[in-house]
């Protein structure tokens, strides 16, 4: 299919390290290199996600502590036909990742929101966010 032009150049770079029997084409990192790479990758992921987690926990705590259960059950319960469209529209206006929206969804479910409504909200936050489309 001639898709080579879409492959990043770094894929074609092969690192070699001398071993006891000569040079090995397949690069096998030693344990200290693996730990260093794991720590670097963990720091990189946490640096990208921590703010979303704090915001998500804050919103989830607000929902859990200050919004009455009956209000959410009436708005996002199983009997309300408008609950899924409302959840999708409210989720589109947010900008988060899947990790940051989990505490919010957990609080919604704890307060009586329907599972399908909470999932629609979560998917709209992650996939349909207007701000993420603006960044693209």
PLY file of the C-alpha trace (Angstrom):
ply
format ascii 1.0
element vertex 136
property float x
property float y
property float z
element edge 135
property int vertex1
property int vertex2
end_header
0.00 0.00 0.00
3.10 2.22 0.03
2.46 3.79 3.45
6.14 4.20 4.31
5.90 7.98 4.03
3.60 8.01 7.10
6.07 6.14 9.34
8.06 8.33 11.70
11.81 8.32 10.90
12.68 7.30 14.47
11.13 3.88 13.80
13.89 3.07 11.34
16.70 3.95 13.76
18.11 0.76 15.28
20.18 1.10 18.41
22.92 -1.39 18.96
24.96 -2.21 22.03
27.92 -4.50 22.20
27.27 -7.73 24.05
29.52 -10.61 25.01
29.19 -12.13 21.54
29.51 -8.96 19.49
27.04 -6.33 18.37
23.33 -7.03 18.76
20.91 -5.37 16.35
17.92 -5.67 18.66
18.39 -3.19 21.49
17.69 -4.75 24.87
17.87 -2.22 27.68
19.42 -3.16 30.98
17.41 -2.91 34.21
18.72 0.50 35.21
17.76 1.88 31.78
14.30 0.33 32.10
13.76 1.90 35.52
15.01 5.27 34.27
12.66 5.10 31.28
9.75 4.04 33.52
10.35 6.97 35.87
10.63 9.39 32.96
7.42 8.09 31.35
5.56 8.19 34.67
6.59 11.80 35.28
5.55 12.74 31.76
2.10 11.15 32.11
1.49 12.63 35.56
2.58 16.09 34.39
-0.07 15.94 31.65
-2.91 14.51 33.76
-2.62 15.90 37.31
-4.48 19.14 36.65
-7.41 17.32 35.03
-7.54 14.92 37.97
-7.63 17.76 40.53
-10.35 19.59 38.60
-12.36 16.38 38.17
-12.07 15.52 41.85
-13.14 19.07 42.74
-16.21 18.98 40.51
-17.06 15.49 41.74
-16.71 16.63 45.37
-18.95 19.64 44.65
-21.61 17.42 43.08
-21.34 14.91 45.91
-21.45 17.47 48.70
-23.68 20.30 47.54
-26.15 19.08 44.92
-29.18 17.29 46.38
-29.68 13.71 45.29
-33.29 14.33 44.32
-32.28 17.12 41.94
-29.93 14.86 39.98
-32.39 12.00 40.01
-35.04 14.28 38.53
-32.70 15.74 35.90
-30.59 12.71 34.98
-32.64 9.77 36.25
-33.99 6.86 34.26
-37.44 8.37 33.72
-36.26 11.62 32.11
-36.18 11.45 28.32
-34.00 14.56 28.11
-31.25 13.23 30.38
-28.96 11.84 27.66
-29.17 14.87 25.32
-28.64 17.18 28.30
-25.65 15.14 29.49
-24.10 15.21 26.00
-24.63 18.96 25.61
-23.17 19.69 29.02
-20.23 17.37 28.34
-19.40 19.02 25.02
-18.70 22.28 26.80
-16.10 20.69 29.08
-12.49 19.88 28.23
-10.95 16.92 29.98
-9.57 13.47 29.42
-11.02 10.13 30.49
-9.03 10.14 33.72
-10.28 13.57 34.77
-13.95 12.83 34.12
-14.09 9.57 36.11
-14.56 11.28 39.52
-17.38 13.38 38.08
-19.12 10.32 36.64
-18.66 8.51 39.94
-20.34 11.35 41.82
-23.19 11.47 39.28
-23.79 7.74 39.67
-23.66 8.00 43.46
-26.33 10.72 43.36
-28.71 8.64 41.28
-27.95 9.46 37.65
-28.70 6.65 35.20
-25.70 4.65 34.01
-26.38 5.34 30.32
-26.67 9.06 31.00
-23.38 9.08 32.92
-21.66 7.16 30.12
-23.06 9.55 27.50
-21.71 12.45 29.56
-18.28 10.81 29.86
-18.05 10.04 26.16
-19.10 13.54 25.16
-16.47 15.10 27.44
-13.71 12.97 25.97
-14.75 12.67 22.32
-16.91 15.69 21.48
-15.27 18.48 23.46
-15.46 21.78 21.60
-12.18 22.97 23.10
-10.31 19.88 21.94
-11.68 20.43 18.43
-10.48 24.04 18.56
-6.99 22.85 19.52
-6.90 20.51 16.52
0 1
1 2
2 3
3 4
4 5
5 6
6 7
7 8
8 9
9 10
10 11
11 12
12 13
13 14
14 15
15 16
16 17
17 18
18 19
19 20
20 21
21 22
22 23
23 24
24 25
25 26
26 27
27 28
28 29
29 30
30 31
31 32
32 33
33 34
34 35
35 36
36 37
37 38
38 39
39 40
40 41
41 42
42 43
43 44
44 45
45 46
46 47
47 48
48 49
49 50
50 51
51 52
52 53
53 54
54 55
55 56
56 57
57 58
58 59
59 60
60 61
61 62
62 63
63 64
64 65
65 66
66 67
67 68
68 69
69 70
70 71
71 72
72 73
73 74
74 75
75 76
76 77
77 78
78 79
79 80
80 81
81 82
82 83
83 84
84 85
85 86
86 87
87 88
88 89
89 90
90 91
91 92
92 93
93 94
94 95
95 96
96 97
97 98
98 99
99 100
100 101
101 102
102 103
103 104
104 105
105 106
106 107
107 108
108 109
109 110
110 111
111 112
112 113
113 114
114 115
115 116
116 117
117 118
118 119
119 120
120 121
121 122
122 123
123 124
124 125
125 126
126 127
127 128
128 129
129 130
130 131
131 132
132 133
133 134
134 135
